[in-house]
Amino acid sequence: MKEIKLLERIERTDALIRKGCSGNAKDLAKRLGVSPRSIFNMLRIMKEDFNAPIVYDRNLTAYRYTTEGEIVMSFVKKNNA
């Protein structure tokens, strides 16, 4: 169950980053109902395990991707052609 919550948070964080409204770690923590430390841990997972090119942009005071894209977590059925 803990893993499901983490995956949901990652999906929400990804959406906020893509929309350009993630804010800083404290803002993001408030939005997701977790501690700032949890945000830093989640961002580390997103970077290391999902290869997400996340950086903190001081001018935007928000996290952003250095390359356009998104994190996709779903089952993809193979087409047996």
N, C-alpha and C positions, 0 to 999 in steps of 0.2 A: 504493500500500500504506500509506503514511503517513496518508492521509486516512481509510482504513478504521479504523486504530487510534484516530485522533482521534474518529471517530463512535462507536466502541465505548466509549471513555472517557466521552464525553458521555452515552451511554445509561446507563452504570453510575453516573455522577455524578447524573444525574437521578433514578435509582432510590434512591440513598442520600439525596438531599435530600428526596424524597417520604416516605421512611421515617423521616426525622428523625435520621439517624445519619451525617451527612457528616463531622461534626467540623470542626476548623479546617483551614486550607490544608495544614499540616504532616501532620496525620492523614490527610487525603484523599490527599495525595501518596504516603504510605506504602501506603495501600490500593490505589492504582492503579499503583504502581511507577514514579512519575515525580517530578520535582523540584517543590518548591513554586511556582517560577516558571512551570512548565508548567501548574499548576493555575490560577494567576491569569490566564494567557493563555486557557485553556479557558473559564473563567468569563466572561471578556470576550466571547469568541465566543458563548457561550450567551446572554448578555445582548443583544449587538448584532445577531447574525445570526438568533437564534431568538426574540428578544424575551422571554426568560425573566426574570420579575421576581424575581431572586435578590438577597438581602441577607444580610449576616452578622449573626447575632443573638448579641450578647455574653452575654446571659443564658443562652442554650442552648449557647453556644460551638460553634455549628454554622451552616452555611448553610441558608437556608430560602427558600421562595417566598412572596411577599407575597399571592399569589392562588393558590388551589388549581388545579392543572393538571399536565400532563406534556408532555414533549417526545416527539413521535411522528415517527419517520423510517421511512417505508415506502412502497412502491408501492401505489397504490389504483387498482384497475381501474374504469374507467367502465362504468356500466350503460347499454348502448345500448337503451333502451326505445322 
